[in-house]
Amino acid sequence: MRGGTFPARMPNPPVPSASLWRAMAYLRPHRGAVAFILLLVLTSASLSALEPLVLKYIFDQLGDQGAVRAVLLGVGGLVLLGLVREVLASTSNWLTWRTRIHVHYSLNEATVTRLHRLPLSFHREEGVGAIMTRLDRGMQGFVGAITELTFNVVPAAAYLLLSVIIMFRLDWRLALVALAFAPIPVLIARKAAPVQTRREQTLMDRWAKIYARFNEVLSGIVTVKSFAMEEREKQRFLHDVREANAVVTRGVGYDAVVGAGQNVTVLVARVASIGMGGLLVLKGDITTGTLVAFLGYIGGLFGPVQGLSGVYRTLRTASVAMRQVFSILDAQDHLGDAPDAREVTGLRGEVEFADIHFAYPAAAGEHRPLLRGINLKVNAGETIALVGPSGAGKTTLMSLLCRFYDPVQGVVRIDGQDVRSLKQMSLRHHIGVVLQDSLLFNESVRANIAYGRPDATQAQIEAAARAAHADVFIDRLPQGYDTVVGEKGSRLSAGERQRIAIARSLLKDPPILVLDEPTSALDAESEALVQEALGRLMKGRTTFAIAHRLSTVVDADRILVLQDGRIVEQGPHAELMRRDGYYASLVRRQTRGLLPERPPLPEPPTPVAA
């Protein structure tokens, strides 16, 4: 069975180390910049490791005759080291951000490309708000983790190694005292990391749900206001935010305790080193300068130790962020183009549905049948009307034609070619769609009409607008074709939005047209204008018109009546009325009280053979 309809599921969480290596792949195009940054930060770490030795030199020379000269040289050396280190740090910081921005761009390119290619099932299952929240937070955490691991951990490790070597050369006894405390911050961080990781995942899920709902509320603000639910929705949002903030507050408290434990360890290590070092100075085993230098290394030692102790936490928390990004990049696409998929050229518009069965996935792996054995052949240029009760499968059948889904069984063919053998983008370039509530973008009228054909000239745009009867109201707009229509076309009436959508399809000039109840939400006057525009749009095209308002389909070449996923009747309007079947009952139901009741027309006499 080819082309299943299962929704794109989130893959299993990747192993952190595997995720890390995969994430590092995004640094490969910038390996030259990364190598130079590492050289800069390693040089800076080496210079930092020299500072305590300069302090040792200064304090060891204080009792000698050349103390003044030694102090001046030492101070000058410290200033020079500081200036060079600042230049290196500034340069590496600039290069780090430059590289980070490039990596972020690469991730944006990869994820946005993937999101546009994933099937409708993925977007409908996840929701716009949830996808945007996960993508934004996951991307930030993803890039931040790569930056920290690459540009902070490496110099910290280098400084730690140099410090340990120099500390042992200064005095092995003090070195052992200091290093005895070094593992403790690491153990504390390792113990805390699972709790912190769970918190990050909890917050990611909560914020995704919060903003998914918030996106729904803003998108349906008319409904919210109509039911006077503004205050309830506000309180619901704030309640959810307070709960999420409570998780953050508890987490900050937990992190504060963890940090305090690590800082106390550093304090004890420093005090122990001062105590033992003071005794060694009094005994004459080491100089005062050695003790001062050693204290400098202890101060610098536990910074990298704490930084490296956070690597485990960084890896675990980063895996949460990486999981969000990889969940998009790895989402299953059951509708991908076949390796040998062809471009669509010279389409005539012949359509065939051969033994089509389809079911949307349901809970527990069960499937609710929606289309059951649909067989239909449509000639090029023929107008087919699809009628029937809600849920009969009319829109789903058109989704299979556009290849938003694949049938569970059967084949959809256009001009004799299985649509699965054609490139999806190329196929959809040849199909025009006008929906019940066509989406307009918050751009100019011109941009919305030219959406399917961005290279169209102004003359072509205006010609399409005239054919759709849209030029009359466009000329009255404040900036004419440059008027921004607002989000979802909110500054236009429903009829005006539909005529813009029709102009858009006229400009696209597709051989196949799908009309999904384009006039059902319009008043009589707007419907008349839109119907006339649709008449021009349908000329010479294979047209599928979905309608509940049966007065709009009486002129169709064939009317298909769908019920329970099957074609139960088909034929022209007059023929179906004579049959006095389900279609005729729908017509009578809609015209009850408007037209006088008439007995069904008699069947035409059967011709007698000569």
N, C-alpha and C positions, 0 to 999 in steps of 0.2 A: 504494500500500500504506500503510494508515494504522496508526499506533501501532506503530512498530518496537520491537525489543527490545534495541537496542544499549545497553550500559551508559553511564552518564553519565561522559564523559571530561573530564579537566581541560582547560580552554581553553588556548590558546597564551599565554605570558607577555605581559602588557600592556606597552606602552612606558612607561618610568618617568614621563615628563611627562604622558601621558594618565592614568596611574594616579593621579598627584598631583592633577590637576584633579578627577578623580572622587572621590578621598578628601576633597577640600576640600568636596564637596557635603554631607558630614556635619556641617560647621560652619555651614551656612546657617541652620538653625533657631536658632542661638545667635549670630547676627551682631551683635546688640546688645551682648552680653557681650564678644564678640571685639573689637568696636570700642572699647569702654571699656578693655579690657585693653591694647590697642595704644596708646591715649592715655596710659595710666599708664606703660607701659614706654618710650615715646618721651619723655615728660616726665622720667623717671628718667635716660634716656640723655643728655638735654640738661643736666641738673644735673651729671652725671658729667663732661661736657665743660667745665663751668665751673670745676671744682676746680683744674686746673693754672693757670688764670688768677688764681685767688685766691692760689696759691703764688707766682706771678710778682709780684703786688702786694706780698706780704709781703717777699720777698727784695729787691725794688727799693727798699723803704722802709727797709731796715736801716741804711743809712749816713746817713739824714736825721735831723733833729731829732725828728720825730714818729714815730720807729721803734716806741716802746712802744705808742703808740695804734694804729699800723698793724698791729702783731703781734696785739694784742688783737682788733681788728676782723677781721683775717684769720682768726684761730683761731675766733672766734665764727661767722664766715661758714662755715668748714669744718664746724663742729659742726652748724650749722643745715642746711647742704646734706646732711650725712650723715643727720640725723634725718628730714628730709623724704624723702630717697631710701629709707630703710628703711621708712617708712610706705607709700610707693608700692610698694616691692618686696613687702612683706607682703600688701598688698591684692591686687596683681596675681597673686601666687603662689596666694592662696586662690581667686581667681576662675578662675585657670588650671586648678587641680585640679578645681574645681566643673564647669567646662566639659568638662574631660577625662573626668570620670566620666559626664557626660551623653552625650558622644560614644561612650564605651565601651558604655553601655547601649543606645544606638541601634544600634551594630554587633552587639551581642549579640542584640537583637531581630530584626535583619535575618537574621543567619546562622542562629540557632536556628529561626526560621520557615522558612527555606529548607531546612535539614536535615530538618525534619519533613515537608516536602512532596516531597523528592526520592525517586525510586523506590528499591526495594530493591537494584537493581543497583549504584547508587552506594555504598550502605553496605557491601554485600558485597565490592565491589572494593577499597574503601579500608581497611576495618577500623576498629573502634571506637577502639583505641589511637592509630592514626595520625591519625584525624580529630580526636580530642581534643587531641593534641600540636600538630598544625598549627594548630588553631583558637586554642589558648591562646597559643602563641608568636607566631603571626601577628597576633593581636589586640593583644598588648602592643607589638610592634614597630610596628604600624600606628598606634596611638594615640600612641605616643611620637614617631614621625616627624612626625605632624601637629602635635603640641605644639611640637616643636623648631623646625620650619620656620615656624610661625606666630608663636610668642611669643619665640623666641630670635634667629632670623635677622633679623627686622625691626628690633629695637632695635640689634643689632650693626651692621647696615648704616647706621642713622641715626647712631650714634656715630661710625662710621668717616667718614661724610661730613662731619659737624661737625668732627671732628678734623683732617681734611685741609684744610678751609677755614681753620681757625684757625692751623694750622701754616704755611700759606703766608703768612698775614697777619703771623705772628711773624717768619719769615725764610724766604724762598723757597729759599735755598741748603741750609739744614738739612732743609727739607721734601723736596727732591729726593734728598738722601742717604738719608733714611729710606725714601722711597717706592721707591728703587731696589731695596731688599731685599723689599718687600712682595709681589711676585708669586711669590717662591721658595716660601713655604709652600703657596701654591695649586697650583703645579706639582707639588710633592712629593705633596700629597693626591690630585691627579688621577692621578698615576702609580700610587699605592697603591690607589686605589678599586676597580679591577677584581679585584685579588687578594682584597681584603676582601669584595667581593660574592660571589665564588665560595666563599669560606670560609663566609659566612653561609648560602648555599644548601646547601652540603655538610652543615653542622651541622643545618640544619632537616631534611634528609632522614634523617640518621643518628638524630637524636633521635626522629623519627617512627617509624622502624623499631624502635628499641630499646623504646620504650614500647608499640608495637603488640604485640611479642612478650611483653613483661612483662604486658600486659593478658590475653593468651591464657594465660599460665602461671598467673596468679592465678585466672582463670575456670575453668581446668581443674586446680586444685590437687589434687583427688582423684586424677586420673590421674597427676600428677607424683609424688605420694606412693606410689601403688600400684606404680609402677615404680622407686621409690627413686631418683628423678632430682633430688632437691632440690639436692644439691651441684653437679651438672652444670649445672642451670639457673642457680644462683647464679653459678658461674664464667663461664658464657656471658654473663650480664647484666653482670657486673663487667668482663669483657674488652671488651665493646662500649662500656661507659662509659669505660674507660681509653683506648680508641682515640679516642672523641669528645673526651675531655679533652686528649689529645695534640694534636688539631687546634686546640683552644682555646689550649693552651700555646704552640704554634708561632705562632698568630695574635697572641697577646699579645706575644711576642718581636718579631714583625714590626712590630706597631703601636708598640712601644717604640722601634724604630729609626726609624720614620717620625716619631714625636714628637720624638725626639732631633734629627733633622735640622732640623725646624721650630724647635726651641728654640735650636739653634746659630745659625740664621739671625737670630733675634731678638737673641741675644747680640752677634753681629757688628754688627747694625744699631745697637744701643745704644752699643757701643764706638766705632763710627765717628762717631756723632752726638756723643758726649762729646768725642772727639778734635777734631773740626772745630769744635764749639761752644766748646771751651776756647780754641782759637786765635782765634776771632772775638771772644770776651770780652777776651782779651789785647790784641787790636787795637782794641778799643773799638767794634766794629761792632754788638754786641748787649750787653744787660745780663746780669748773673748770673741775675736773675729770669726772663729770657727763656729761658736755657738750662735752668733748673730746670723751667719750664713745658713746654719742649719734651721733656725727658726724661720728664715725666709723660705727655705725649701718646704718646710712643713705647711706653711701658709699656702704655698703654691701646689703642694702635693695633693692635698685633700680636695682642692677644686677639681682637678682632672679625675680624681678617684670618684667623687660624687657625680661628675659628668658621665664617667664610664659606667658607674653603678646604675645610671638612668638609661643605659643602652637597652637593657632588657625591657624596661617599661616602654622606652621609645619604640622598640620593635613590636611589642604587643599592641600598643595604642596605634602605631602606624599601620599595623595589620588591619585594624578596624577601618581606617581611612582607605587603605588600599583595597579592602574588600568591596567598598562602595564603588570605586572606579572599575575594578575588575568585574564586578557584577554586571556592569553595562557592557564592557568590552567582551565578556565571555557569555553574555546572554544568548541563548540558542535562537538561531534564525532558521526556522523550518521552511521559510519561503525564499531562501537565497537563490540567486540566479544559477542555473546549471553551468558547468564549465564551458560547454559548447553553445550557450544561449546566443540567439541571433538578434540583431537589430530588426525592428519592424519597418518595412518599407512598402510603399504602394498599397496600402490597406484598402480593400474594397468595402468591407463591413459585413461580410457574411459571418453569422454567429451560430454555433451549435453547442447545446448542452446535452451530453450523451450519458444517460443513466447516472445522474448526479445524486449522490447521497452526502449529507452533511450534518454534523452535530457539533455544537459548542461543548467544550469540556465542562463537566460539572464536578461537584464534590465527590470525594471517595472514588475517583476514577470512573464514575458513571457518566454516560453521555446522553443528552436529551436530543433525540432525532429531530431535525428541523426541516430538512429536505429529504424526500424519499422517492428516489427513482424519477427525477425530472428528465424528460426528453423533449427537446425543442430545437427546431431549425428555423433560423431567421434569415431571410434574403437581404441582400444589400439594399439600403434605402427604405426598408419596411419599418413601419411604426407599430410597436408592440406595447399594449397597455397591460400593466399588472395590477390586478385588484384582488381584494380578499380581506379577511379580518386581520387585525394586528397579530403579529407572531406567526403568520402563515409562511413566511420565508421570502417575501418580495425583495426587501433590501439585502438580505443575505445572498440571494441569487445574483444581484448586481455586484456585491462585494467579491464574489467568485469571478465574475467577468473582469473586474479591475485587478484581480489577483491580490486582494487584501488578505484572502485566505485561500487555501486549496481544498478541494473536495476530499472527503474521506474515501469516496469511491466515485469513479466516473471521470470524464474528461470534458474540459471546456475548450472549444476550438474557435479560432478566428481565421477566416479564410482557409480552413482546413488544417491549420497549425495549432497544436497543443500549446496553450498559453504558457505552460511550464517550460517550453523550449524557447521562449522569447524573453528578452531582457525586460525586466519590470518597468524601468523608467521609460524605455522606448515604447512599451505597450501603452502606458498611461498618457504619454504624449499624444496618442491617437484616440483617446477617450475623453470627452468633455462631460463634466458633471455639474448639474445645477440642483442644489439641495433645498429642502424646505426652509432652512434658515442659513443661507449661504454666508460663509465667513468673509468679512472684509477686514483688511489689516489697517492699523492706525497709520496710514500713509495717505498720499494724495489720491484723488479720483483717478488720475492718469496712471499712477503706479498700480492701483488695484485692477484696472481694466487690462493693463499690459502684463499682469502677473504671470500668465502662462506663456507669454511671448515678449520677453523684456526688450527685444531689439525692434519692436514695432515702431513705426514712425507716428508722429502726431496725427497725420492725415488718416492713417489706418485706425488709430484709436478713436478718432472722431467719427469715422465711418461706422465702426462697430457700435458706438454709442447711439448714433442716429438709427441704425437698424433695430436697436433694442429699445427705442423710444426713451432713451436716457438723456439725450442732448437737451431736451426742454428744461428739465430741472437742473441739469449741470450748469447751464448758462445763467441760471438765477443764483447759483452759489456765490459766496463772497469772492473767492479767488478762482471760480470756474473749475477747470481741470486740475488746478493746483491746490484746491481745497482739501485739507486733511479731514478724513471722514470720522475720526475718533475710533476708540477701541471697539472692534467688532462692528464698525459702521454705525455707532450709536448716534451720530449726528444726522443720520438719514432715516427716513421712514422705511417700514418693511418693504413696501412696493418699490421704493427707490433702490434699496439694497439688492432686491431681486433683479431689477433691470441692469444694475452694474454687473451682477454675476452673469447675466445672459450676455451682455456685451463682452465680458471676459471670455466666455465660451465661443462667441462668434469670432472674436479675434484669433483665438486658438485654432479655429477651423478644423475640428476633429471629424473623422468619418463616422464615429460611433458616439452617440449621445445618451446620457443617463439623466433622467429627470425624476427626482425623488420628491414628490409632492411639492413642487415649487410654488404653487398658488394657494395652498391650504390655509395659510395664515393671513391672507389678504382680503381686503374689502372688495365689494363688487366692482367698483370703478378701477381700483388698482389691478384686480384680476383681469379685467378686460384688456388693459394696456399690456400686462405681462403676457397674456395668452396670445395677443397679436405678435408680440416680440418673439415668443416661443415658436409661433408658426413660421416665422422667417428663419429661425435657428434650425428647425427640424427639416427644412427642405433639402432633399438629396442626401440625408444622413440616415443611418440605421439608428432608430430611436427606441429606447425603452422608457416608458413613462409609468411611474408608480403613482397611484392616486387612490384616495378614499372618496374624494368628491367625484362621483361618476359622470357628472356633466362635462368634465374635462377630457373624457376618454372616448366619447361616442364616435369621434371621427377616426379613431385608430384603425389601421388595417386589420389587426387582430387584437382581441381582448383575451388575456389569459386570466382565468379565475383560479387562484390558489387557495387551498384549504387543507390544513393539517400536513403541509409540506408536499402536497401533490397538486398537479394540474387537474382540476375536476371538470372544467369547461373551457373551451376556446372557440373563437370565431368572431365575426363582426358583430356590432351592437344589435342590429336588426335580427340577425339569426339567433343570437342568444335570447333575445326577448321572445321570439317565437317558441323557443324550446321551453320557456316558462320554468326554468330551473333556478339554481341558487343565485345566478347573476340577476335574473329578472326580479327575484325577491329583494335583492339589495337595492335595485332601482326603485321599486315600489316603496320600500322603506324610506328612502331618501326623498321621494317626491310625494309622500302621503300628505294630503291636505293641500297640495299645490296643483296637482293635476287630477282630473276626474278619473275615477276607477274605470278601467276598460277591460273587457275579457281578452285573454291572450289571443294573438293573431293566429289564424289557422295555419297548419302546416301546408306548404305548397304541395299541389297534387304530384303524385309520383308518376313520372313519364311512363307510358306504356310502350313496350317494344312493338315495333311494326311487325 
